[in-house]
C-alpha cells in the first residue's frame, strides 16, 4: 500500500478520537403523555335560509285570443253507403248420385273401367302382327335343324269385358336351316352331294287366352291350345364348275353351283302349345306384346315329336 495513504489515515484517527471521547452517554426520551379521546359532537342542525326564495313577480301571460273555431261543420255524406245484398242461407249440397257401372254397347254391365285404368282398352276383336326366333329343343330335332327365324299374325275374340277370357287363332311361318349331320344323311339317301338344305314349318293354332292385370300399365296373359302344321324340306345339291372368280381381282378357279335336288312336304301334323306373354299399352288401341311358348309337333310315320320354343314380339291393335 502507498505510504502516503497510510500516513493520512493515521492522522485522521488521531483527530477524531478525542471528539468521540467527549460525547455524553445516550439517554432515552420520556414516554408520551396520555391524551383523552375527543368527545363526540353531534352534527350541526340544518338552518333554513334567512330569506325565502324569490316569488314570481309577474303572472304568466294569458292568451288574449281564443283559438280559432271551425266556422263550417265538416261535410256530411249526402248519400248513404250502398247496402250489400244479403247472402242466401247456406244450403247443404245433395249427396252424389250412386255409382253406375259402365254399360257396354250391348247393354250389359262391363268392367272396361278396370282395363282403361291399365291403359289397355277393351275391344271385342283384336289383331296382332309380329315376329321372333324359334329355338329347337330335344336331341332329335337339334341333330337335324338349327334355330331359325319366324313371323306371323293372328286375331283374338273376347266376348265380353267382364270376363278376361277369349279365343285366339294364330298363324306362323318358321324357317330352319339343316345341320351338317342332316345334309350327310340326305346325301346318303339321295345319292347326290347335298350341300344345302332347309325346312319350312307353317301352320296355325287355336288357343284359349286368359288376361290378368299386372300393375297399372301392363298385363300378362296365358294361352294354350292345339294346332296343325306342315313341314316342307328342300335339299340342294352342289357341283363345282370351272370358271373365272373375281375377288378384288379375277383369277381362274372353281365355284359352287347349287340346284334343287329334292323337295318334300308332309301332311298336316297335329300339335299342341302353351305359353305366357306380357302386354304394354302404346296409346289408343295399340299395345306392344312379348310372349314365349312351348310347341310340340307330331312327326309322321311314328317319327316322334319335334319340340320348339318360339319367342315372339309385336303389336296388337
Phi and psi in degrees as GROMACS dihedral restraints (atoms count N, CA, C in turn):
[ dihedral_restraints ]
;  ai    aj    ak    al  type     phi  dphi    fc
    3     4     5     6     1   -70.1    20    10
    4     5     6     7     1   130.3    20    10
    6     7     8     9     1   -65.4    20    10
    7     8     9    10     1   -27.3    20    10
    9    10    11    12     1   -69.2    20    10
   10    11    12    13     1   -40.0    20    10
   12    13    14    15     1   -66.0    20    10
   13    14    15    16     1   -37.1    20    10
   15    16    17    18     1   -66.2    20    10
   16    17    18    19     1   -36.1    20    10
   18    19    20    21     1   -69.9    20    10
   19    20    21    22     1   -38.5    20    10
   21    22    23    24     1   -68.7    20    10
   22    23    24    25     1   -36.3    20    10
   24    25    26    27     1   -67.1    20    10
   25    26    27    28     1   -39.9    20    10
   27    28    29    30     1   -66.5    20    10
   28    29    30    31     1   -37.4    20    10
   30    31    32    33     1   -64.0    20    10
   31    32    33    34     1   -40.2    20    10
   33    34    35    36     1   -66.1    20    10
   34    35    36    37     1   -35.6    20    10
   36    37    38    39     1   -68.2    20    10
   37    38    39    40     1   -36.4    20    10
   39    40    41    42     1   -66.8    20    10
   40    41    42    43     1   -34.4    20    10
   42    43    44    45     1   -79.4    20    10
   43    44    45    46     1   -34.0    20    10
   45    46    47    48     1   -80.7    20    10
   46    47    48    49     1   -30.0    20    10
   48    49    50    51     1   -60.5    20    10
   49    50    51    52     1   -46.2    20    10
   51    52    53    54     1   -63.9    20    10
   52    53    54    55     1   -34.5    20    10
   54    55    56    57     1   -66.5    20    10
   55    56    57    58     1   -37.9    20    10
   57    58    59    60     1   -68.1    20    10
   58    59    60    61     1   -31.2    20    10
   60    61    62    63     1   -74.9    20    10
   61    62    63    64     1   -24.6    20    10
   63    64    65    66     1   -85.2    20    10
   64    65    66    67     1   -11.3    20    10
   66    67    68    69     1   -69.4    20    10
   67    68    69    70     1   142.5    20    10
   69    70    71    72     1   -73.1    20    10
   70    71    72    73     1   164.2    20    10
   72    73    74    75     1   -70.5    20    10
   73    74    75    76     1   159.4    20    10
   75    76    77    78     1   -74.5    20    10
   76    77    78    79     1   130.8    20    10
   78    79    80    81     1  -119.2    20    10
   79    80    81    82     1   133.7    20    10
   81    82    83    84     1   -75.0    20    10
   82    83    84    85     1   144.0    20    10
   84    85    86    87     1   -72.9    20    10
   85    86    87    88     1   154.8    20    10
   87    88    89    90     1   -72.0    20    10
   88    89    90    91     1   152.5    20    10
   90    91    92    93     1   -67.9    20    10
   91    92    93    94     1   155.9    20    10
   93    94    95    96     1   -71.1    20    10
   94    95    96    97     1   150.2    20    10
   96    97    98    99     1   -80.4    20    10
   97    98    99   100     1   144.3    20    10
   99   100   101   102     1   -73.0    20    10
  100   101   102   103     1   129.7    20    10
  102   103   104   105     1  -112.5    20    10
  103   104   105   106     1   125.1    20    10
  105   106   107   108     1   -67.4    20    10
  106   107   108   109     1   153.1    20    10
  108   109   110   111     1   -68.5    20    10
  109   110   111   112     1   157.6    20    10
  111   112   113   114     1   -73.1    20    10
  112   113   114   115     1   132.7    20    10
  114   115   116   117     1   -68.3    20    10
  115   116   117   118     1   146.2    20    10
  117   118   119   120     1   -70.7    20    10
  118   119   120   121     1   128.2    20    10
  120   121   122   123     1  -109.1    20    10
  121   122   123   124     1   124.5    20    10
  123   124   125   126     1   -65.4    20    10
  124   125   126   127     1   153.1    20    10
  126   127   128   129     1   -66.1    20    10
  127   128   129   130     1   156.0    20    10
  129   130   131   132     1   -67.7    20    10
  130   131   132   133     1   138.8    20    10
  132   133   134   135     1   -76.5    20    10
  133   134   135   136     1   148.1    20    10
  135   136   137   138     1   -68.5    20    10
  136   137   138   139     1   129.1    20    10
  138   139   140   141     1  -107.6    20    10
  139   140   141   142     1   117.7    20    10
  141   142   143   144     1   -62.2    20    10
  142   143   144   145     1   155.4    20    10
  144   145   146   147     1   -65.7    20    10
  145   146   147   148     1   152.6    20    10
  147   148   149   150     1   -68.5    20    10
  148   149   150   151     1   -22.3    20    10
  150   151   152   153     1  -126.5    20    10
  151   152   153   154     1   134.2    20    10
  153   154   155   156     1   -66.7    20    10
  154   155   156   157     1   157.8    20    10
  156   157   158   159     1   -63.9    20    10
  157   158   159   160     1   152.1    20    10
  159   160   161   162     1   -64.8    20    10
  160   161   162   163     1   138.9    20    10
  162   163   164   165     1   -93.2    20    10
  163   164   165   166     1   154.1    20    10
  165   166   167   168     1   -68.0    20    10
  166   167   168   169     1   124.5    20    10
  168   169   170   171     1   -82.1    20    10
  169   170   171   172     1   -17.4    20    10
  171   172   173   174     1  -128.6    20    10
  172   173   174   175     1   131.1    20    10
  174   175   176   177     1   -68.5    20    10
  175   176   177   178     1   154.5    20    10
  177   178   179   180     1   -62.6    20    10
  178   179   180   181     1   149.2    20    10
  180   181   182   183     1   -63.2    20    10
  181   182   183   184     1   139.2    20    10
  183   184   185   186     1   -95.2    20    10
  184   185   186   187     1   146.5    20    10
  186   187   188   189     1   -68.4    20    10
  187   188   189   190     1   121.5    20    10
  189   190   191   192     1   -80.1    20    10
  190   191   192   193     1   -19.2    20    10
  192   193   194   195     1  -129.3    20    10
  193   194   195   196     1   131.7    20    10
  195   196   197   198     1   -68.7    20    10
  196   197   198   199     1   154.5    20    10
  198   199   200   201     1   -62.6    20    10
  199   200   201   202     1   150.2    20    10
  201   202   203   204     1   -63.4    20    10
  202   203   204   205     1   138.6    20    10
  204   205   206   207     1   -96.5    20    10
  205   206   207   208     1   146.9    20    10
  207   208   209   210     1   -66.4    20    10
  208   209   210   211     1   119.5    20    10
  210   211   212   213     1   -79.2    20    10
  211   212   213   214     1   -20.3    20    10
  213   214   215   216     1  -127.7    20    10
  214   215   216   217     1   131.7    20    10
  216   217   218   219     1   -68.4    20    10
  217   218   219   220     1   152.0    20    10
  219   220   221   222     1   -60.8    20    10
  220   221   222   223     1   148.0    20    10
  222   223   224   225     1   -61.7    20    10
  223   224   225   226     1   140.1    20    10
  225   226   227   228     1   -94.1    20    10
  226   227   228   229     1   146.2    20    10
  228   229   230   231     1   -66.5    20    10
  229   230   231   232     1   119.9    20    10
  231   232   233   234     1   -76.4    20    10
  232   233   234   235     1   -20.8    20    10
  234   235   236   237     1  -127.2    20    10
  235   236   237   238     1   132.4    20    10
  237   238   239   240     1   -68.2    20    10
  238   239   240   241     1   147.6    20    10
  240   241   242   243     1   -61.5    20    10
  241   242   243   244     1   148.8    20    10
  243   244   245   246     1   -63.6    20    10
  244   245   246   247     1   146.4    20    10
  246   247   248   249     1   -91.7    20    10
  247   248   249   250     1   129.6    20    10
  249   250   251   252     1   -73.9    20    10
  250   251   252   253     1   135.9    20    10
  252   253   254   255     1   -64.0    20    10
  253   254   255   256     1   145.2    20    10
  255   256   257   258     1   -79.9    20    10
  256   257   258   259     1   130.2    20    10
  258   259   260   261     1   -67.5    20    10
  259   260   261   262     1   144.5    20    10
  261   262   263   264     1   -67.2    20    10
  262   263   264   265     1   155.0    20    10
  264   265   266   267     1   -61.9    20    10
  265   266   267   268     1   145.0    20    10
  267   268   269   270     1   -64.2    20    10
  268   269   270   271     1   129.5    20    10
  270   271   272   273     1  -109.8    20    10
  271   272   273   274     1   133.5    20    10
  273   274   275   276     1   -72.0    20    10
  274   275   276   277     1   124.9    20    10
  276   277   278   279     1   -65.1    20    10
  277   278   279   280     1   148.9    20    10
  279   280   281   282     1   -68.1    20    10
  280   281   282   283     1   153.8    20    10
  282   283   284   285     1   -64.5    20    10
  283   284   285   286     1   151.5    20    10
  285   286   287   288     1   -64.3    20    10
  286   287   288   289     1   152.5    20    10
  288   289   290   291     1   -67.2    20    10
  289   290   291   292     1   151.7    20    10
  291   292   293   294     1   -62.2    20    10
  292   293   294   295     1   149.3    20    10
  294   295   296   297     1   -64.9    20    10
  295   296   297   298     1   130.5    20    10
  297   298   299   300     1  -108.4    20    10
  298   299   300   301     1   123.9    20    10
  300   301   302   303     1   -64.2    20    10
  301   302   303   304     1   154.4    20    10
  303   304   305   306     1   -64.6    20    10
  304   305   306   307     1   136.3    20    10
  306   307   308   309     1  -103.8    20    10
  307   308   309   310     1   121.9    20    10
  309   310   311   312     1   -69.8    20    10
  310   311   312   313     1   165.8    20    10
  312   313   314   315     1   -56.2    20    10
  313   314   315   316     1   -28.1    20    10
  315   316   317   318     1   -76.8    20    10
  316   317   318   319     1   -11.8    20    10
  318   319   320   321     1    98.7    20    10
  319   320   321   322     1    -2.7    20    10
  321   322   323   324     1   -94.4    20    10
  322   323   324   325     1   149.6    20    10
  324   325   326   327     1   -58.4    20    10
  325   326   327   328     1   149.6    20    10
  327   328   329   330     1  -140.3    20    10
  328   329   330   331     1   158.6    20    10
  330   331   332   333     1  -111.2    20    10
  331   332   333   334     1    35.8    20    10
  333   334   335   336     1   -65.6    20    10
  334   335   336   337     1   -25.4    20    10
  336   337   338   339     1   -62.5    20    10
  337   338   339   340     1   -31.0    20    10
  339   340   341   342     1   -65.6    20    10
  340   341   342   343     1   -43.0    20    10
  342   343   344   345     1   -70.4    20    10
  343   344   345   346     1   -32.9    20    10
  345   346   347   348     1   -67.5    20    10
  346   347   348   349     1   -32.0    20    10
  348   349   350   351     1   -65.0    20    10
  349   350   351   352     1   -29.4    20    10
  351   352   353   354     1   -79.3    20    10
  352   353   354   355     1   -10.0    20    10
  354   355   356   357     1    87.7    20    10
  355   356   357   358     1     0.0    20    10
  357   358   359   360     1  -116.1    20    10
  358   359   360   361     1   110.5    20    10
  360   361   362   363     1   -80.3    20    10
  361   362   363   364     1   156.3    20    10
  363   364   365   366     1   -84.6    20    10
  364   365   366   367     1   134.9    20    10
  366   367   368   369     1  -139.0    20    10
  367   368   369   370     1   135.0    20    10
  369   370   371   372     1   -61.0    20    10
  370   371   372   373     1   -39.6    20    10
  372   373   374   375     1  -119.1    20    10
  373   374   375   376     1   133.3    20    10
  375   376   377   378     1  -135.7    20    10
  376   377   378   379     1   144.5    20    10
  378   379   380   381     1  -116.6    20    10
  379   380   381   382     1   157.1    20    10
  381   382   383   384     1  -139.3    20    10
  382   383   384   385     1   153.0    20    10
  384   385   386   387     1  -144.0    20    10
  385   386   387   388     1   130.3    20    10
  387   388   389   390     1  -170.4    20    10
  388   389   390   391     1  -172.7    20    10
  390   391   392   393     1  -158.3    20    10
  391   392   393   394     1   178.1    20    10
  393   394   395   396     1   178.9    20    10
  394   395   396   397     1  -146.1    20    10
  396   397   398   399     1  -136.6    20    10
  397   398   399   400     1   134.4    20    10
  399   400   401   402     1  -109.6    20    10
  400   401   402   403     1   124.6    20    10
  402   403   404   405     1  -104.7    20    10
  403   404   405   406     1   127.5    20    10
  405   406   407   408     1   -76.7    20    10
  406   407   408   409     1   147.2    20    10
  408   409   410   411     1  -132.5    20    10
  409   410   411   412     1   143.1    20    10
  411   412   413   414     1    93.0    20    10
  412   413   414   415     1   147.3    20    10
  414   415   416   417     1   -66.3    20    10
  415   416   417   418     1   -32.2    20    10
  417   418   419   420     1   -65.5    20    10
  418   419   420   421     1   -52.9    20    10
  420   421   422   423     1   -75.3    20    10
  421   422   423   424     1   -28.7    20    10
  423   424   425   426     1   -67.7    20    10
  424   425   426   427     1   -29.0    20    10
  426   427   428   429     1   -73.1    20    10
  427   428   429   430     1   -18.5    20    10
  429   430   431   432     1  -109.4    20    10
  430   431   432   433     1   -35.1    20    10
  432   433   434   435     1  -127.0    20    10
  433   434   435   436     1   146.2    20    10
  435   436   437   438     1   -91.4    20    10
  436   437   438   439     1   168.6    20    10
  438   439   440   441     1   -63.7    20    10
  439   440   441   442     1   152.2    20    10
  441   442   443   444     1  -145.0    20    10
  442   443   444   445     1   170.9    20    10
  444   445   446   447     1   -90.9    20    10
  445   446   447   448     1   162.3    20    10
  447   448   449   450     1  -148.9    20    10
  448   449   450   451     1   162.3    20    10
  450   451   452   453     1  -150.4    20    10
  451   452   453   454     1   162.0    20    10
  453   454   455   456     1  -176.2    20    10
  454   455   456   457     1   177.5    20    10
  456   457   458   459     1  -150.8    20    10
  457   458   459   460     1   168.5    20    10
  459   460   461   462     1  -169.3    20    10
  460   461   462   463     1   175.0    20    10
  462   463   464   465     1  -141.0    20    10
  463   464   465   466     1   144.3    20    10
  465   466   467   468     1  -128.3    20    10
  466   467   468   469     1   147.4    20    10
  468   469   470   471     1  -129.1    20    10
  469   470   471   472     1   121.2    20    10
  471   472   473   474     1  -114.1    20    10
  472   473   474   475     1   110.7    20    10
  474   475   476   477     1   -59.5    20    10
  475   476   477   478     1   -39.4    20    10
  477   478   479   480     1  -146.4    20    10
  478   479   480   481     1   153.4    20    10
  480   481   482   483     1   -81.7    20    10
  481   482   483   484     1   -15.0    20    10
  483   484   485   486     1   -72.8    20    10
  484   485   486   487     1   -21.2    20    10
  486   487   488   489     1  -123.3    20    10
  487   488   489   490     1   118.8    20    10
  489   490   491   492     1   -80.1    20    10
  490   491   492   493     1    55.4    20    10
  492   493   494   495     1  -128.6    20    10
  493   494   495   496     1   135.1    20    10
  495   496   497   498     1  -150.2    20    10
  496   497   498   499     1   173.2    20    10
  498   499   500   501     1  -116.3    20    10
  499   500   501   502     1   135.7    20    10
  501   502   503   504     1  -129.9    20    10
  502   503   504   505     1   148.4    20    10
  504   505   506   507     1  -124.0    20    10
  505   506   507   508     1   120.8    20    10
  507   508   509   510     1  -115.8    20    10
  508   509   510   511     1   141.6    20    10
  510   511   512   513     1  -125.2    20    10
  511   512   513   514     1   139.4    20    10
  513   514   515   516     1  -145.1    20    10
  514   515   516   517     1   157.6    20    10
  516   517   518   519     1  -135.3    20    10
  517   518   519   520     1   126.6    20    10
  519   520   521   522     1  -131.0    20    10
  520   521   522   523     1   140.9    20    10
  522   523   524   525     1  -123.8    20    10
  523   524   525   526     1   127.4    20    10
  525   526   527   528     1  -123.3    20    10
  526   527   528   529     1   129.2    20    10
  528   529   530   531     1   -77.9    20    10
  529   530   531   532     1   150.2    20    10
  531   532   533   534     1   -85.6    20    10
  532   533   534   535     1   149.2    20    10
  534   535   536   537     1   -77.6    20    10
  535   536   537   538     1   168.2    20    10
  537   538   539   540     1   -62.4    20    10
  538   539   540   541     1   -35.4    20    10
  540   541   542   543     1   -63.1    20    10
  541   542   543   544     1   -41.0    20    10
  543   544   545   546     1   -67.1    20    10
  544   545   546   547     1   -35.8    20    10
  546   547   548   549     1   -66.8    20    10
  547   548   549   550     1   -37.1    20    10
  549   550   551   552     1   -65.2    20    10
  550   551   552   553     1   -42.7    20    10
  552   553   554   555     1   -63.1    20    10
  553   554   555   556     1   -39.1    20    10
  555   556   557   558     1   -66.9    20    10
  556   557   558   559     1   -36.7    20    10
  558   559   560   561     1   -64.3    20    10
  559   560   561   562     1   -39.5    20    10
  561   562   563   564     1   -68.6    20    10
  562   563   564   565     1   -38.4    20    10
  564   565   566   567     1   -76.1    20    10
  565   566   567   568     1   -32.1    20    10
  567   568   569   570     1   -95.8    20    10
  568   569   570   571     1   -16.4    20    10
  570   571   572   573     1    74.1    20    10
  571   572   573   574     1    12.5    20    10
  573   574   575   576     1  -116.8    20    10
  574   575   576   577     1   164.1    20    10
  576   577   578   579     1   -87.7    20    10
  577   578   579   580     1    98.5    20    10
  579   580   581   582     1   -85.3    20    10
  580   581   582   583     1   120.4    20    10
  582   583   584   585     1  -107.9    20    10
  583   584   585   586     1   -13.6    20    10
  585   586   587   588     1  -155.7    20    10
  586   587   588   589     1   153.2    20    10
  588   589   590   591     1  -172.0    20    10
  589   590   591   592     1   155.2    20    10
  591   592   593   594     1  -153.3    20    10
  592   593   594   595     1   159.4    20    10
  594   595   596   597     1  -125.0    20    10
  595   596   597   598     1   124.1    20    10
  597   598   599   600     1  -101.2    20    10
  598   599   600   601     1   131.1    20    10
  600   601   602   603     1  -119.8    20    10
  601   602   603   604     1   121.5    20    10
  603   604   605   606     1  -138.6    20    10
  604   605   606   607     1   148.4    20    10
  606   607   608   609     1   168.1    20    10
  607   608   609   610     1  -155.6    20    10
  609   610   611   612     1  -157.1    20    10
  610   611   612   613     1   169.7    20    10
  612   613   614   615     1  -133.8    20    10
  613   614   615   616     1   151.6    20    10
  615   616   617   618     1  -117.7    20    10
  616   617   618   619     1   112.2    20    10
  618   619   620   621     1  -124.0    20    10
  619   620   621   622     1   156.6    20    10
  621   622   623   624     1   -98.8    20    10
  622   623   624   625     1   142.1    20    10
  624   625   626   627     1  -128.9    20    10
  625   626   627   628     1   139.1    20    10
  627   628   629   630     1  -124.3    20    10
  628   629   630   631     1   125.1    20    10
  630   631   632   633     1  -100.6    20    10
  631   632   633   634     1   136.9    20    10
  633   634   635   636     1  -132.0    20    10
  634   635   636   637     1   137.1    20    10
  636   637   638   639     1   -67.3    20    10
  637   638   639   640     1   144.4    20    10
  639   640   641   642     1  -135.9    20    10
  640   641   642   643     1    91.3    20    10
  642   643   644   645     1    80.4    20    10
  643   644   645   646     1  -159.0    20    10
  645   646   647   648     1  -101.8    20    10
  646   647   648   649     1   -14.3    20    10
  648   649   650   651     1  -129.7    20    10
  649   650   651   652     1    23.7    20    10
  651   652   653   654     1  -162.0    20    10
  652   653   654   655     1   169.0    20    10
  654   655   656   657     1  -153.7    20    10
  655   656   657   658     1   161.4    20    10
  657   658   659   660     1  -117.2    20    10
  658   659   660   661     1   156.1    20    10
  660   661   662   663     1  -141.8    20    10
  661   662   663   664     1   148.5    20    10
  663   664   665   666     1  -117.3    20    10
  664   665   666   667     1   141.0    20    10
  666   667   668   669     1  -146.6    20    10
  667   668   669   670     1   160.0    20    10
  669   670   671   672     1  -178.3    20    10
  670   671   672   673     1   154.6    20    10
  672   673   674   675     1   173.4    20    10
  673   674   675   676     1  -155.5    20    10
  675   676   677   678     1  -120.4    20    10
  676   677   678   679     1   165.3    20    10
  678   679   680   681     1  -161.5    20    10
  679   680   681   682     1  -178.8    20    10
  681   682   683   684     1  -140.8    20    10
  682   683   684   685     1   136.9    20    10
  684   685   686   687     1  -138.5    20    10
  685   686   687   688     1   156.1    20    10
  687   688   689   690     1  -122.9    20    10
  688   689   690   691     1   150.5    20    10
  690   691   692   693     1  -122.8    20    10
  691   692   693   694     1   123.9    20    10
  693   694   695   696     1  -116.9    20    10
  694   695   696   697     1   120.1    20    10
  696   697   698   699     1  -108.8    20    10
  697   698   699   700     1   128.7    20    10
  699   700   701   702     1  -118.3    20    10
  700   701   702   703     1   125.0    20    10
  702   703   704   705     1  -113.9    20    10
  703   704   705   706     1   136.9    20    10
  705   706   707   708     1  -123.1    20    10
  706   707   708   709     1   130.0    20    10
  708   709   710   711     1   -87.9    20    10
  709   710   711   712     1   158.6    20    10
  711   712   713   714     1  -128.4    20    10
  712   713   714   715     1   134.3    20    10
  714   715   716   717     1  -130.1    20    10
  715   716   717   718     1   154.1    20    10
  717   718   719   720     1  -112.6    20    10
  718   719   720   721     1   126.7    20    10
  720   721   722   723     1  -117.7    20    10
  721   722   723   724     1   148.5    20    10
  723   724   725   726     1   -83.7    20    10
  724   725   726   727     1   139.1    20    10
  726   727   728   729     1  -173.9    20    10
  727   728   729   730     1  -157.7    20    10
  729   730   731   732     1  -106.9    20    10
  730   731   732   733     1   126.9    20    10
  732   733   734   735     1  -109.5    20    10
  733   734   735   736     1   129.0    20    10
  735   736   737   738     1  -114.5    20    10
  736   737   738   739     1   119.6    20    10
  738   739   740   741     1  -147.9    20    10
  739   740   741   742     1    98.4    20    10
  741   742   743   744     1    70.4    20    10
  742   743   744   745     1   -43.8    20    10
  744   745   746   747     1  -146.6    20    10
  745   746   747   748     1   161.8    20    10
  747   748   749   750     1   -95.8    20    10
  748   749   750   751     1   140.2    20    10
  750   751   752   753     1  -151.6    20    10
  751   752   753   754     1   154.3    20    10
  753   754   755   756     1   -73.2    20    10
  754   755   756   757     1   146.3    20    10
  756   757   758   759     1  -179.4    20    10
  757   758   759   760     1  -167.2    20    10
  759   760   761   762     1  -114.2    20    10
  760   761   762   763     1   140.4    20    10
  762   763   764   765     1  -131.9    20    10
  763   764   765   766     1   149.4    20    10
  765   766   767   768     1   -79.6    20    10
  766   767   768   769     1   146.2    20    10
  768   769   770   771     1  -127.0    20    10
  769   770   771   772     1   121.8    20    10
  771   772   773   774     1   -99.6    20    10
  772   773   774   775     1   141.7    20    10
  774   775   776   777     1  -143.3    20    10
  775   776   777   778     1   149.0    20    10
  777   778   779   780     1   -70.4    20    10
  778   779   780   781     1   121.3    20    10
  780   781   782   783     1   -96.5    20    10
  781   782   783   784     1   -36.4    20    10
  783   784   785   786     1  -160.0    20    10
  784   785   786   787     1   141.0    20    10
  786   787   788   789     1  -132.9    20    10
  787   788   789   790     1   124.4    20    10
  789   790   791   792     1  -132.0    20    10
  790   791   792   793     1   141.7    20    10
  792   793   794   795     1  -131.7    20    10
  793   794   795   796     1   131.3    20    10
  795   796   797   798     1   -81.8    20    10
  796   797   798   799     1   172.3    20    10
  798   799   800   801     1   -79.8    20    10
  799   800   801   802     1  -171.7    20    10
  801   802   803   804     1   -74.4    20    10
  802   803   804   805     1   121.5    20    10
  804   805   806   807     1  -104.0    20    10
  805   806   807   808     1   133.7    20    10
  807   808   809   810     1   -71.4    20    10
  808   809   810   811     1   154.3    20    10
  810   811   812   813     1  -153.0    20    10
  811   812   813   814     1   167.9    20    10
  813   814   815   816     1  -145.0    20    10
  814   815   816   817     1   156.3    20    10
  816   817   818   819     1  -151.7    20    10
  817   818   819   820     1   159.4    20    10
  819   820   821   822     1  -153.9    20    10
  820   821   822   823     1   142.8    20    10
  822   823   824   825     1  -162.2    20    10
  823   824   825   826     1  -178.4    20    10
  825   826   827   828     1  -138.5    20    10
  826   827   828   829     1   146.9    20    10
  828   829   830   831     1  -145.7    20    10
  829   830   831   832     1   168.8    20    10
  831   832   833   834     1  -132.3    20    10
  832   833   834   835     1   143.6    20    10
  834   835   836   837     1  -131.3    20    10
  835   836   837   838     1   138.0    20    10
  837   838   839   840     1  -131.9    20    10
  838   839   840   841     1   133.0    20    10
  840   841   842   843     1   -71.3    20    10
  841   842   843   844     1   147.1    20    10
  843   844   845   846     1  -115.0    20    10
  844   845   846   847     1    -8.5    20    10
  846   847   848   849     1   120.5    20    10
  847   848   849   850     1   134.7    20    10
  849   850   851   852     1    69.6    20    10
  850   851   852   853     1  -133.8    20    10
  852   853   854   855     1   -96.5    20    10
  853   854   855   856     1     0.5    20    10
  855   856   857   858     1   -88.1    20    10
  856   857   858   859     1   149.1    20    10
  858   859   860   861     1  -151.7    20    10
  859   860   861   862     1   156.3    20    10
  861   862   863   864     1  -101.8    20    10
  862   863   864   865     1   138.1    20    10
  864   865   866   867     1  -130.8    20    10
  865   866   867   868     1   154.7    20    10
  867   868   869   870     1  -144.3    20    10
  868   869   870   871     1   122.1    20    10
  870   871   872   873     1  -142.7    20    10
  871   872   873   874     1   163.4    20    10
  873   874   875   876     1  -142.4    20    10
  874   875   876   877     1   149.9    20    10
  876   877   878   879     1  -147.4    20    10
  877   878   879   880     1   167.3    20    10
  879   880   881   882     1  -108.3    20    10
  880   881   882   883     1   124.9    20    10
  882   883   884   885     1  -121.5    20    10
  883   884   885   886     1   127.6    20    10
  885   886   887   888     1  -123.1    20    10
  886   887   888   889     1   126.3    20    10
  888   889   890   891     1  -117.6    20    10
  889   890   891   892     1   127.1    20    10
  891   892   893   894     1   -76.9    20    10
  892   893   894   895     1   135.2    20    10
  894   895   896   897     1   -93.5    20    10
  895   896   897   898     1   151.3    20    10
  897   898   899   900     1   -73.1    20    10
  898   899   900   901     1   162.9    20    10
  900   901   902   903     1    56.9    20    10
  901   902   903   904     1    41.7    20    10
  903   904   905   906     1    55.1    20    10
  904   905   906   907     1    38.1    20    10
  906   907   908   909     1   -83.3    20    10
  907   908   909   910     1    10.0    20    10
  909   910   911   912     1    85.7    20    10
  910   911   912   913     1  -147.0    20    10
  912   913   914   915     1  -130.3    20    10
  913   914   915   916     1   147.8    20    10
  915   916   917   918     1  -109.6    20    10
  916   917   918   919     1   129.2    20    10
  918   919   920   921     1  -112.3    20    10
  919   920   921   922     1   140.4    20    10
  921   922   923   924     1  -139.3    20    10
  922   923   924   925     1   157.3    20    10
  924   925   926   927     1  -125.7    20    10
  925   926   927   928     1    91.2    20    10
  927   928   929   930     1   -78.6    20    10
  928   929   930   931     1   132.8    20    10
  930   931   932   933     1  -115.8    20    10
  931   932   933   934     1   121.0    20    10
  933   934   935   936     1  -122.8    20    10
  934   935   936   937     1   154.0    20    10
  936   937   938   939     1  -144.0    20    10
  937   938   939   940     1   144.7    20    10
  939   940   941   942     1  -177.7    20    10
  940   941   942   943     1  -159.6    20    10
  942   943   944   945     1  -125.5    20    10
  943   944   945   946     1   135.4    20    10
  945   946   947   948     1  -105.8    20    10
  946   947   948   949     1   142.6    20    10
